[in-house]
């Protein structure tokens, strides 16, 4: 299962649709606080896809807290700010800068969780 956390409704919905079309099981959150709540309650979560600049809890802090709760969760960061700098204490994970190509997005996900099934919908359900 994957979670997309982005305060921009259009981006969040687009990413959700792209991931669902590729067969991933996806949940979404519109901010960092909601994202943390969903991460805590979803034991099957394997990847957090987060925007960096969000009001309240930003993507860096979301990733730090998510990794404290779940050391095995992977993180993919997305930003529209070209000068965004990764803090020293940020959990590892690729940083995609908008505009990114769809192929880059899918490649990052497959490198993080593999293409064999982690995060994919169960074909039996």
PAKEDO-691598 format. One line per 10 residues: number of its first residue (from 1); their letters; for each residue x, y, z of N, C-alpha, C, O, CB. Coordinates in nm, 2 decimals, padded with zeros to 4 digits. Glycine has a CB too. Example, Ala and Ser with C-alpha at 12.3 -4.5 7.8 and 13.67 -1.06 7.14 Angstrom:
2
1> AS> 01.32/-00.57/00.78/01.23/-00.45/00.78/01.32/-00.33/00.78/01.42/-00.33/00.85/01.13/-00.45/00.90 | 01.28/-00.22/00.71/01.37/-00.11/00.71/01.29/00.00/00.79/01.34/00.11/00.80/01.41/-00.06/00.57
***
This chain:
125
1> XXXXXXXXXX> 00.08/-00.12/00.00/00.00/00.00/00.00/00.09/00.12/00.00/00.19/00.13/00.06/-00.10/00.00/00.12 | 00.05/00.23/-00.07/00.12/00.35/-00.08/00.03/00.46/-00.03/-00.10/00.45/-00.04/00.16/00.38/-00.23 | 00.09/00.57/00.02/00.01/00.69/00.06/00.07/00.81/-00.02/00.19/00.83/-00.02/00.02/00.71/00.21 | -00.02/00.89/-00.07/00.02/01.02/-00.13/-00.03/01.13/-00.04/-00.15/01.14/-00.01/-00.05/01.03/-00.28 | 00.07/01.21/00.00/00.04/01.32/00.09/00.07/01.45/00.02/00.19/01.48/-00.01/00.11/01.31/00.23 | -00.03/01.53/-00.02/-00.01/01.66/-00.09/-00.13/01.75/-00.06/-00.24/01.71/-00.06/00.01/01.63/-00.24 | -00.10/01.88/-00.03/-00.20/01.97/00.00/-00.27/02.03/-00.12/-00.37/02.10/-00.11/-00.14/02.09/00.09 | -00.22/02.00/-00.24/-00.28/02.04/-00.36/-00.37/01.93/-00.41/-00.33/01.82/-00.45/-00.17/02.07/-00.47 | -00.50/01.96/-00.41/-00.60/01.86/-00.44/-00.58/01.80/-00.58/-00.59/01.68/-00.60/-00.74/01.92/-00.44 | -00.54/01.89/-00.68/-00.52/01.84/-00.82/-00.41/01.74/-00.83/-00.42/01.64/-00.89/-00.50/01.96/-00.91
11> XXXXXXXXXX> -00.30/01.78/-00.76/-00.18/01.69/-00.77/-00.21/01.56/-00.70/-00.18/01.45/-00.75/-00.06/01.76/-00.70 | -00.27/01.57/-00.58/-00.30/01.45/-00.50/-00.39/01.35/-00.58/-00.36/01.23/-00.58/-00.37/01.48/-00.36 | -00.49/01.40/-00.64/-00.59/01.32/-00.71/-00.52/01.26/-00.84/-00.54/01.14/-00.87/-00.71/01.40/-00.75 | -00.44/01.34/-00.91/-00.37/01.29/-01.02/-00.27/01.18/-00.99/-00.27/01.07/-01.05/-00.29/01.41/-01.09 | -00.19/01.20/-00.88/-00.10/01.09/-00.84/-00.18/00.96/-00.80/-00.13/00.85/-00.83/-00.01/01.14/-00.73 | -00.28/00.98/-00.73/-00.37/00.86/-00.69/-00.41/00.79/-00.81/-00.40/00.67/-00.82/-00.49/00.91/-00.60 | -00.47/00.86/-00.91/-00.52/00.80/-01.03/-00.41/00.73/-01.11/-00.42/00.62/-01.16/-00.58/00.90/-01.12 | -00.29/00.79/-01.12/-00.18/00.73/-01.19/-00.13/00.60/-01.12/-00.11/00.50/-01.19/-00.06/00.83/-01.20 | -00.13/00.60/-00.99/-00.09/00.48/-00.92/-00.19/00.37/-00.92/-00.16/00.25/-00.94/-00.06/00.52/-00.77 | -00.32/00.41/-00.91/-00.43/00.31/-00.93/-00.42/00.25/-01.06/-00.44/00.12/-01.08/-00.56/00.37/-00.90
21> XXXXXXXXXX> -00.40/00.33/-01.17/-00.39/00.27/-01.30/-00.28/00.17/-01.32/-00.29/00.08/-01.40/-00.37/00.39/-01.40 | -00.17/00.18/-01.24/-00.06/00.09/-01.24/-00.08/-00.03/-01.15/00.01/-00.11/-01.14/00.07/00.17/-01.20 | -00.20/-00.03/-01.08/-00.23/-00.15/-01.00/-00.19/-00.14/-00.85/-00.19/-00.23/-00.78/-00.17/-00.27/-01.06 | -00.15/-00.02/-00.81/-00.11/00.00/-00.67/-00.23/00.03/-00.58/-00.33/00.09/-00.63/-00.01/00.11/-00.66 | -00.22/-00.02/-00.46/-00.32/00.01/-00.36/-00.28/00.14/-00.29/-00.17/00.15/-00.24/-00.33/-00.11/-00.25 | -00.37/00.24/-00.30/-00.33/00.38/-00.26/-00.43/00.44/-00.17/-00.55/00.43/-00.18/-00.32/00.47/-00.39 | -00.38/00.51/-00.07/-00.46/00.60/00.01/-00.40/00.74/00.00/-00.28/00.75/-00.04/-00.47/00.55/00.17 | -00.48/00.84/00.04/-00.43/00.98/00.03/-00.45/01.06/00.16/-00.53/01.02/00.24/-00.49/01.05/-00.09 | -00.38/01.17/00.17/-00.40/01.26/00.28/-00.37/01.40/00.23/-00.28/01.42/00.14/-00.30/01.22/00.40 | -00.44/01.50/00.28/-00.43/01.63/00.23/-00.33/01.72/00.30/-00.31/01.83/00.27/-00.57/01.70/00.23
31> XXXXXXXXXX> -00.27/01.66/00.41/-00.17/01.74/00.48/-00.09/01.64/00.57/-00.12/01.52/00.58/-00.24/01.85/00.57 | 00.02/01.69/00.63/00.11/01.61/00.71/00.04/01.54/00.83/00.07/01.43/00.85/00.22/01.69/00.75 | -00.04/01.62/00.90/-00.11/01.56/01.01/-00.20/01.44/00.98/-00.20/01.34/01.04/-00.19/01.67/01.09 | -00.28/01.46/00.87/-00.37/01.35/00.83/-00.28/01.24/00.78/-00.32/01.12/00.80/-00.46/01.40/00.71 | -00.17/01.27/00.71/-00.08/01.16/00.66/-00.03/01.08/00.77/-00.03/00.96/00.77/00.03/01.22/00.58 | 00.02/01.14/00.88/00.07/01.07/01.00/-00.04/00.98/01.06/-00.01/00.87/01.10/00.12/01.17/01.10 | -00.16/01.03/01.07/-00.27/00.95/01.12/-00.29/00.83/01.04/-00.31/00.72/01.09/-00.40/01.03/01.13 | -00.29/00.84/00.91/-00.32/00.73/00.82/-00.20/00.63/00.82/-00.22/00.51/00.81/-00.34/00.78/00.68 | -00.08/00.68/00.83/00.04/00.60/00.83/00.04/00.51/00.96/00.07/00.39/00.95/00.17/00.68/00.83 | 00.00/00.57/01.07/00.00/00.50/01.20/-00.11/00.39/01.19/-00.09/00.28/01.25/-00.04/00.60/01.31
41> XXXXXXXXXX> -00.22/00.41/01.12/-00.33/00.31/01.12/-00.32/00.21/01.01/-00.40/00.12/01.01/-00.46/00.39/01.11 | -00.23/00.22/00.92/-00.22/00.13/00.80/-00.10/00.04/00.81/00.01/00.09/00.77/-00.23/00.21/00.67 | -00.11/-00.08/00.86/00.00/-00.17/00.88/00.06/-00.22/00.74/00.18/-00.26/00.74/-00.04/-00.29/00.96 | -00.01/-00.21/00.64/00.04/-00.26/00.51/00.12/-00.16/00.43/00.17/-00.19/00.32/-00.07/-00.31/00.42 | 00.14/-00.04/00.48/00.20/00.07/00.41/00.35/00.04/00.38/00.42/00.00/00.47/00.19/00.20/00.49 | 00.39/00.06/00.26/00.53/00.04/00.22/00.60/00.16/00.17/00.72/00.17/00.17/00.54/-00.07/00.12 | 00.52/00.26/00.12/00.58/00.38/00.06/00.50/00.50/00.09/00.37/00.51/00.08/00.59/00.36/-00.09 | 00.57/00.61/00.13/00.51/00.74/00.15/00.56/00.83/00.04/00.68/00.85/00.02/00.55/00.81/00.29 | 00.46/00.89/-00.04/00.49/00.98/-00.15/00.44/01.12/-00.09/00.32/01.14/-00.08/00.43/00.95/-00.29 | 00.54/01.21/-00.07/00.50/01.34/-00.01/00.55/01.46/-00.08/00.67/01.46/-00.12/00.54/01.34/00.14
51> XXXXXXXXXX> 00.47/01.56/-00.08/00.51/01.69/-00.12/00.59/01.74/-00.01/00.58/01.70/00.11/00.38/01.79/-00.15 | 00.68/01.84/-00.03/00.77/01.89/00.07/00.71/02.01/00.14/00.69/02.01/00.26/00.90/01.94/00.01 | 00.66/02.11/00.06/00.61/02.23/00.12/00.46/02.22/00.14/00.38/02.23/00.05/00.64/02.35/00.04 | 00.42/02.20/00.27/00.28/02.19/00.30/00.26/02.27/00.43/00.36/02.28/00.51/00.23/02.04/00.32 | 00.15/02.33/00.45/00.13/02.40/00.58/00.13/02.30/00.70/00.09/02.19/00.69/-00.01/02.48/00.58 | 00.17/02.35/00.81/00.18/02.26/00.93/00.30/02.17/00.92/00.41/02.22/00.92/00.05/02.18/00.95 | 00.28/02.04/00.91/00.38/01.94/00.91/00.43/01.93/00.76/00.35/01.89/00.67/00.34/01.81/00.96 | 00.55/01.97/00.73/00.60/01.96/00.59/00.64/01.82/00.56/00.64/01.73/00.65/00.72/02.06/00.57 | 00.68/01.80/00.44/00.72/01.66/00.39/00.84/01.61/00.46/00.84/01.48/00.49/00.74/01.66/00.25 | 00.94/01.69/00.49/01.06/01.64/00.56/01.02/01.59/00.70/01.06/01.48/00.74/01.16/01.75/00.58
61> XXXXXXXXXX> 00.94/01.67/00.77/00.90/01.63/00.91/00.81/01.51/00.90/00.82/01.42/00.99/00.83/01.75/00.98 | 00.72/01.50/00.81/00.63/01.39/00.79/00.71/01.26/00.77/00.69/01.16/00.84/00.54/01.41/00.67 | 00.82/01.27/00.69/00.90/01.15/00.66/00.98/01.11/00.79/00.99/00.99/00.82/01.00/01.18/00.55 | 01.03/01.21/00.87/01.10/01.17/00.99/01.01/01.10/01.09/01.04/01.00/01.15/01.15/01.30/01.06 | 00.89/01.16/01.11/00.79/01.10/01.20/00.74/00.96/01.15/00.72/00.87/01.23/00.67/01.19/01.22 | 00.72/00.95/01.02/00.68/00.82/00.96/00.78/00.71/00.99/00.75/00.60/01.02/00.65/00.83/00.81 | 00.91/00.75/00.97/01.01/00.65/00.99/01.03/00.61/01.14/01.07/00.50/01.17/01.14/00.70/00.94 | 01.00/00.71/01.23/01.00/00.68/01.37/00.89/00.57/01.41/00.91/00.49/01.49/00.98/00.80/01.46 | 00.78/00.59/01.34/00.67/00.49/01.36/00.69/00.36/01.29/00.66/00.25/01.35/00.53/00.55/01.31 | 00.75/00.37/01.17/00.76/00.25/01.09/00.90/00.26/01.02/00.91/00.32/00.91/00.65/00.24/00.98
71> XXXXXXXXXX> 01.00/00.20/01.08/01.14/00.21/01.02/01.15/00.15/00.88/01.24/00.18/00.81/01.23/00.13/01.12 | 01.06/00.06/00.84/01.07/00.00/00.71/01.00/00.07/00.60/01.02/00.04/00.48/01.01/-00.14/00.72 | 00.93/00.18/00.63/00.86/00.26/00.52/00.96/00.33/00.44/01.06/00.39/00.49/00.75/00.35/00.59 | 00.94/00.33/00.31/01.02/00.41/00.21/00.96/00.54/00.19/00.84/00.56/00.21/01.04/00.33/00.08 | 01.04/00.64/00.14/00.98/00.77/00.11/01.03/00.82/-00.03/01.14/00.81/-00.07/01.03/00.87/00.22 | 00.93/00.88/-00.10/00.96/00.95/-00.22/00.91/01.10/-00.20/00.80/01.12/-00.17/00.89/00.89/-00.34 | 01.00/01.19/-00.22/00.97/01.33/-00.20/00.95/01.40/-00.33/01.01/01.36/-00.43/01.09/01.41/-00.12 | 00.85/01.49/-00.33/00.82/01.57/-00.46/00.81/01.71/-00.42/00.75/01.75/-00.32/00.68/01.52/-00.52 | 00.87/01.80/-00.51/00.87/01.94/-00.48/00.86/02.02/-00.61/00.90/01.97/-00.72/00.99/01.99/-00.40 | 00.80/02.13/-00.60/00.79/02.23/-00.71/00.89/02.34/-00.70/00.89/02.43/-00.78/00.65/02.28/-00.73
81> XXXXXXXXXX> 00.97/02.34/-00.59/01.06/02.44/-00.56/01.20/02.40/-00.60/01.26/02.31/-00.54/01.06/02.48/-00.41 | 01.26/02.47/-00.71/01.39/02.42/-00.76/01.50/02.43/-00.66/01.60/02.36/-00.67/01.42/02.50/-00.88 | 01.49/02.53/-00.56/01.60/02.54/-00.47/01.58/02.46/-00.34/01.66/02.48/-00.25/01.61/02.69/-00.43 | 01.49/02.37/-00.34/01.46/02.29/-00.21/01.59/02.21/-00.18/01.65/02.14/-00.26/01.34/02.20/-00.24 | 01.63/02.23/-00.05/01.75/02.15/00.00/01.71/02.05/00.10/01.63/02.08/00.19/01.85/02.25/00.06 | 01.76/01.93/00.08/01.73/01.82/00.18/01.80/01.85/00.31/01.93/01.87/00.31/01.78/01.69/00.12 | 01.73/01.85/00.42/01.79/01.86/00.55/01.88/01.74/00.58/01.85/01.63/00.53/01.68/01.88/00.66 | 01.98/01.76/00.66/02.07/01.65/00.70/02.00/01.54/00.77/02.04/01.42/00.75/02.18/01.70/00.79 | 01.89/01.57/00.84/01.83/01.46/00.92/01.71/01.40/00.84/01.63/01.32/00.90/01.78/01.51/01.05 | 01.69/01.43/00.72/01.58/01.38/00.64/01.60/01.23/00.61/01.72/01.19/00.57/01.56/01.46/00.51
91> XXXXXXXXXX> 01.50/01.15/00.62/01.52/01.01/00.58/01.55/00.99/00.44/01.52/01.08/00.36/01.39/00.93/00.61 | 01.63/00.89/00.40/01.66/00.87/00.26/01.54/00.85/00.17/01.44/00.81/00.21/01.76/00.75/00.25 | 01.56/00.89/00.05/01.46/00.87/-00.06/01.48/00.97/-00.17/01.54/01.08/-00.15/01.32/00.89/00.00 | 01.44/00.93/-00.29/01.46/01.02/-00.40/01.38/01.15/-00.39/01.27/01.15/-00.32/01.43/00.95/-00.53 | 01.43/01.25/-00.45/01.36/01.38/-00.45/01.33/01.42/-00.60/01.42/01.45/-00.67/01.44/01.50/-00.38 | 01.20/01.41/-00.64/01.16/01.45/-00.77/01.12/01.60/-00.77/01.04/01.64/-00.69/01.04/01.36/-00.82 | 01.18/01.67/-00.86/01.15/01.81/-00.88/01.06/01.83/-01.00/01.08/01.79/-01.11/01.28/01.90/-00.90 | 00.94/01.90/-00.97/00.85/01.93/-01.08/00.91/02.03/-01.17/00.98/02.12/-01.13/00.71/01.99/-01.02 | 00.88/02.02/-01.30/00.81/01.91/-01.36/00.89/01.79/-01.39/01.00/01.79/-01.44/00.75/01.96/-01.50 | 00.84/01.67/-01.34/00.91/01.55/-01.37/00.84/01.47/-01.47/00.72/01.50/-01.50/00.92/01.47/-01.23
101> XXXXXXXXXX> 00.91/01.37/-01.53/00.85/01.29/-01.63/00.78/01.17/-01.56/00.83/01.12/-01.46/00.95/01.24/-01.74 | 00.67/01.12/-01.62/00.60/01.01/-01.56/00.69/00.89/-01.55/00.68/00.82/-01.45/00.48/00.97/-01.65 | 00.78/00.86/-01.64/00.87/00.75/-01.64/00.96/00.76/-01.51/00.99/00.66/-01.45/00.95/00.74/-01.76 | 01.01/00.88/-01.48/01.09/00.90/-01.36/01.01/00.87/-01.24/01.07/00.80/-01.15/01.14/01.05/-01.36 | 00.89/00.91/-01.23/00.80/00.88/-01.12/00.79/00.73/-01.09/00.81/00.68/-00.98/00.66/00.94/-01.14 | 00.75/00.66/-01.20/00.73/00.51/-01.19/00.87/00.44/-01.16/00.87/00.35/-01.08/00.68/00.46/-01.32 | 00.98/00.49/-01.22/01.11/00.43/-01.19/01.14/00.44/-01.04/01.19/00.35/-00.98/01.21/00.49/-01.28 | 01.12/00.56/-00.99/01.15/00.58/-00.84/01.07/00.49/-00.76/01.12/00.43/-00.66/01.12/00.73/-00.80 | 00.94/00.47/-00.79/00.86/00.38/-00.71/00.91/00.24/-00.72/00.92/00.17/-00.62/00.71/00.39/-00.75 | 00.94/00.19/-00.84/00.98/00.06/-00.86/01.12/00.03/-00.79/01.14/-00.08/-00.74/00.99/00.02/-01.00
111> XXXXXXXXXX> 01.20/00.13/-00.79/01.33/00.12/-00.72/01.31/00.11/-00.57/01.39/00.04/-00.50/01.43/00.23/-00.76 | 01.22/00.18/-00.52/01.19/00.18/-00.37/01.12/00.06/-00.32/01.16/00.00/-00.22/01.11/00.31/-00.34 | 01.02/00.01/-00.39/00.94/-00.10/-00.34/00.94/-00.22/-00.43/00.88/-00.32/-00.40/00.80/-00.06/-00.32 | 01.01/-00.21/-00.55/01.01/-00.32/-00.64/00.89/-00.32/-00.73/00.78/-00.26/-00.70/01.02/-00.45/-00.57 | 00.89/-00.39/-00.84/00.78/-00.40/-00.93/00.70/-00.53/-00.92/00.60/-00.55/-00.99/00.83/-00.38/-01.07 | 00.74/-00.61/-00.82/00.68/-00.74/-00.81/00.56/-00.75/-00.73/00.50/-00.86/-00.73/00.78/-00.83/-00.76 | 00.52/-00.65/-00.65/00.40/-00.67/-00.58/00.38/-00.58/-00.46/00.27/-00.55/-00.42/00.38/-00.80/-00.54 | 00.49/-00.54/-00.39/00.47/-00.46/-00.27/00.39/-00.33/-00.31/00.43/-00.26/-00.39/00.61/-00.42/-00.21 | 00.28/-00.31/-00.24/00.20/-00.20/-00.27/00.09/-00.22/-00.37/00.01/-00.13/-00.40/00.28/-00.08/-00.30 | 00.10/-00.33/-00.44/00.00/-00.36/-00.55/-00.13/-00.41/-00.49/-00.13/-00.47/-00.38/00.06/-00.46/-00.65
121> XXXXX> -00.24/-00.39/-00.56/-00.37/-00.44/-00.52/-00.36/-00.60/-00.53/-00.30/-00.65/-00.61/-00.48/-00.39/-00.61 | -00.43/-00.66/-00.43/-00.44/-00.80/-00.43/-00.53/-00.85/-00.54/-00.65/-00.81/-00.54/-00.49/-00.85/-00.29 | -00.48/-00.93/-00.64/-00.57/-00.97/-00.75/-00.69/-01.05/-00.70/-00.79/-01.07/-00.77/-00.49/-01.04/-00.85 | -00.68/-01.11/-00.58/-00.79/-01.19/-00.53/-00.90/-01.11/-00.46/-01.00/-01.17/-00.43/-00.73/-01.29/-00.43 | -00.87/-00.98/-00.44/-00.98/-00.91/-00.37/-01.07/-00.84/-00.46/-01.16/-00.77/-00.42/-00.91/-00.80/-00.28
***
